[in-house]
Amino acid sequence: LVGVAAYNGLFKEARLSSVILWSSVASAIIGLAPLALVSHANRAWGLDDRLFSLGDDVVQSALGEVGFLPLLVLAAKICPPGIK
């Protein structure tokens, strides 16, 4: 739900290609978080392992929703009337 709210509040008027691009870039960067967890870099930042892994999952889920919603918008635009 966080991703849907973020999309509606922040990205609804943005170009779909920009939303897809930047959500993919952010997901790729945050996808490297397990490396920080394995190397214990999160402890150097003052973050507990459990908190860090939980936060990573929440952010990845929200970014996944933000990245997927533009595709749903495109699909809705190309559907013939009455099919939605």
C-alpha positions as CSV (number, residue, x, y, z in Angstrom):
1,L,0.0,0.0,0.0
2,V,2.9,2.3,0.6
3,G,4.0,2.0,-3.1
4,V,0.4,2.7,-4.3
5,A,0.2,5.8,-2.1
6,A,3.7,7.0,-3.2
7,Y,2.7,6.5,-6.9
8,N,-0.6,8.4,-6.5
9,G,0.9,11.2,-4.5
10,L,4.2,11.7,-6.1
11,F,4.5,10.0,-9.5
12,K,1.0,10.1,-11.0
13,E,1.8,13.1,-13.2
14,A,5.3,12.0,-14.1
15,R,6.3,10.4,-17.3
16,L,5.9,6.6,-17.1
17,S,9.3,6.0,-18.6
18,S,10.9,8.1,-15.9
19,V,9.1,6.3,-13.1
20,I,10.0,2.9,-14.5
21,L,13.7,4.0,-15.0
22,W,14.2,5.5,-11.6
23,S,12.3,2.8,-9.7
24,S,14.5,0.2,-11.5
25,V,17.7,2.1,-10.6
26,A,16.6,2.5,-7.0
27,S,15.7,-1.2,-6.8
28,A,19.1,-2.2,-8.2
29,I,20.9,-0.1,-5.6
30,I,18.8,-1.3,-2.7
31,G,19.2,-4.8,-4.1
32,L,22.8,-4.6,-3.0
33,A,21.7,-4.3,0.7
34,P,22.3,-8.0,1.4
35,L,26.0,-7.3,0.7
36,A,26.0,-4.8,3.4
37,L,24.3,-7.3,5.7
38,V,26.8,-10.0,4.9
39,S,29.8,-7.8,5.3
40,H,28.3,-6.3,8.5
41,A,28.6,-2.8,7.1
42,N,25.1,-2.1,8.6
43,R,26.6,-2.5,12.1
44,A,29.2,0.2,11.3
45,W,26.3,2.4,10.4
46,G,24.7,1.6,13.7
47,L,21.8,-0.5,12.3
48,D,20.9,-3.9,13.9
49,D,20.8,-6.9,11.5
50,R,17.1,-7.5,12.0
51,L,16.1,-3.9,11.5
52,F,18.3,-3.6,8.4
53,S,16.8,-6.7,6.8
54,L,13.3,-5.7,7.7
55,G,13.8,-2.2,6.3
56,D,15.3,-3.6,3.1
57,D,12.3,-5.8,2.5
58,V,9.8,-3.0,3.1
59,V,11.6,-0.6,0.8
60,Q,12.0,-3.3,-2.0
61,S,8.3,-4.1,-1.8
62,A,7.3,-0.4,-2.1
63,L,9.6,0.2,-5.0
64,G,8.3,-2.9,-6.7
65,E,4.7,-1.5,-6.5
66,V,5.9,1.9,-7.7
67,G,7.6,0.2,-10.7
68,F,4.7,-2.0,-11.5
69,L,1.9,0.5,-11.4
70,P,3.0,2.4,-14.6
71,L,2.7,-0.9,-16.5
72,L,-0.8,-1.4,-15.2
73,V,-1.6,2.2,-16.3
74,L,-0.3,1.5,-19.7
75,A,-2.3,-1.7,-19.9
76,A,-5.4,0.1,-18.9
77,K,-4.8,2.7,-21.6
78,I,-4.5,0.2,-24.4
79,C,-7.5,-1.9,-23.4
80,P,-10.6,-1.4,-25.5
81,P,-13.5,0.3,-23.8
82,G,-15.6,-2.1,-21.6
83,I,-12.9,-4.7,-21.2
84,K,-11.3,-3.1,-18.1
